[in-house]
Amino acid sequence: MQRPSPSLLPWAATAARLLLGVVFLVAGALKVPDPAAAERAVRAYQLLPEALVPLAAFGLPVLEVAVGLALLVGVAVRAAALGAAVLLVVYLAAIVSAWARGLQIDCGCFSSGGTVAQGQTAYPWDVARDLALLAVAAALARWPRSRLALGGRDLPTAAPTRTETSRAH
């Protein structure tokens, strides 16, 4: 992967950070006030044992809010971007699984989720959106330094390649 322009990189990372932060904060904040709807959404996927449904229904929105806030304020950006990427991979796997099994559900990403009428699913859109967000999260994890961040320096970036080191001298 080629490194983007050094002058644009911090601003691109800022845009990525704010985009992901808003998406995760809104998604989590919409679920926290209605735990019954969150449980219904998790249960609709038919992936977890019933005993784990309430834990996932409570924990996922809390994680989304935490990741969203960290990204918005710019603290632990790489860790938050990696957390966002992991959540997106889990969500993608769940959506693709539901789609493949023919379940008629709303993803519950920004709504109460649950069963929907035949033909009312949005699986292609959900997958495309989450893949795009995953690409943004991966890029931000790779290049986390951004403008307007409270966290200052994040985790160290990967060691420069031999080519990058020779160009610097």
C-alpha positions in Angstrom: 0.0 0.0 0.0 1.5 3.3 -1.0 1.7 6.1 1.6 -0.6 9.0 0.8 0.8 12.6 0.5 2.3 13.7 3.8 0.6 17.1 3.7 -2.9 15.6 3.1 -2.5 12.6 5.4 -3.4 14.3 8.7 -6.5 16.0 7.2 -7.6 12.7 5.6 -7.1 11.0 8.9 -9.1 13.7 10.6 -12.0 13.2 8.2 -11.8 9.4 8.6 -11.7 9.8 12.4 -14.7 12.1 12.5 -16.7 10.0 10.0 -16.2 6.8 11.9 -16.6 8.5 15.3 -20.0 9.9 14.3 -21.2 6.6 12.8 -20.3 4.6 15.9 -21.4 7.2 18.4 -24.8 7.6 16.7 -25.3 3.8 16.2 -24.5 3.1 19.9 -26.4 6.1 21.3 -29.6 5.0 19.4 -29.4 1.6 21.0 -28.5 2.4 24.6 -31.9 3.9 25.7 -33.9 0.9 24.4 -32.3 -2.3 25.7 -35.3 -4.4 24.7 -35.0 -3.3 21.1 -31.2 -4.0 21.2 -32.0 -7.5 22.5 -34.6 -8.1 19.8 -32.0 -7.0 17.1 -29.3 -9.4 18.5 -31.7 -12.2 18.9 -33.0 -11.8 15.3 -29.6 -12.9 14.0 -30.0 -16.3 15.7 -26.2 -16.6 16.2 -25.8 -16.5 20.0 -27.0 -18.8 22.7 -30.0 -17.1 24.5 -27.9 -16.6 27.7 -25.5 -14.3 25.8 -28.1 -12.2 24.0 -28.6 -9.7 26.8 -24.8 -9.3 27.3 -24.2 -8.7 23.6 -27.3 -6.3 23.4 -25.8 -4.3 26.3 -22.1 -4.6 25.4 -22.1 -3.8 21.7 -23.8 -0.3 22.0 -21.5 0.6 24.9 -18.5 -0.4 22.8 -19.8 1.6 19.9 -20.2 4.7 22.0 -16.7 4.3 23.5 -15.1 3.8 20.1 -17.1 6.7 18.7 -16.1 9.0 21.5 -12.5 8.0 21.3 -12.4 8.7 17.6 -14.3 12.0 17.8 -12.0 13.5 20.5 -8.9 11.9 19.0 -7.5 9.7 21.8 -6.0 6.3 21.2 -6.9 6.7 17.6 -5.2 3.6 16.3 -6.7 1.4 19.1 -10.2 2.9 18.4 -9.8 2.4 14.7 -8.8 -1.2 15.3 -11.8 -1.6 17.6 -14.1 -0.2 14.9 -12.6 -2.6 12.4 -13.1 -5.6 14.6 -16.7 -4.5 15.3 -17.3 -4.0 11.6 -15.9 -7.5 10.8 -18.3 -9.0 13.3 -21.2 -7.0 11.9 -20.3 -8.0 8.4 -20.1 -11.7 9.3 -23.5 -11.5 11.1 -25.2 -9.7 8.2 -23.8 -12.1 5.6 -24.8 -15.0 7.8 -28.3 -13.8 8.1 -28.5 -13.1 4.4 -27.1 -16.5 3.5 -29.6 -18.2 5.8 -32.5 -16.3 4.3 -33.5 -14.5 7.5 -35.7 -11.5 6.9 -34.3 -9.0 9.4 -33.2 -5.4 9.7 -29.6 -5.2 10.7 -30.3 -3.1 13.8 -27.4 -0.9 12.9 -29.3 2.4 13.4 -32.7 1.1 14.3 -34.4 -1.3 16.6 -33.7 -4.2 14.2 -35.7 -7.4 14.3 -37.8 -9.2 11.7 -39.0 -7.3 8.7 -41.5 -8.2 5.9 -40.4 -10.3 2.9 -38.3 -8.1 0.5 -37.7 -5.4 3.1 -34.1 -6.4 4.0 -31.2 -4.1 2.9 -28.4 -6.7 3.0 -26.5 -5.4 -0.1 -26.6 -1.8 1.2 -25.6 -3.0 4.7 -22.7 -5.0 3.4 -21.5 -2.2 1.1 -21.7 0.4 3.9 -19.8 -1.8 6.4 -17.1 -2.7 3.8 -16.6 1.0 3.1 -16.4 1.8 6.8 -14.0 -1.1 7.3 -11.7 0.3 4.6 -11.8 3.7 6.4 -11.1 2.0 9.7 -8.2 0.0 8.3 -6.6 3.2 6.7 -7.0 5.1 10.0 -5.4 2.3 11.9 -2.5 2.4 9.5 -2.2 6.2 9.5 -3.7 7.4 12.8 -2.1 10.8 13.2 -4.6 13.5 12.6 -5.5 17.2 13.2 -7.7 18.4 16.0 -7.0 15.4 18.2 -6.6 15.5 22.0 -4.5 12.4 22.2 -1.4 13.9 20.6 0.9 11.1 19.6 -0.8 7.7 19.2 0.8 4.3 19.1 4.0 4.3 17.1 3.5 3.8 13.4 5.2 0.9 11.6 8.9 1.2 11.2 9.9 3.0 8.0 10.7 0.8 5.1 14.2 0.8 3.6 13.0 2.9 0.7 11.4 5.5 3.0 14.6 5.7 5.1 16.8 6.2 2.1 14.5 9.0 0.7 14.8 10.8 4.0 18.6 11.1 3.8 
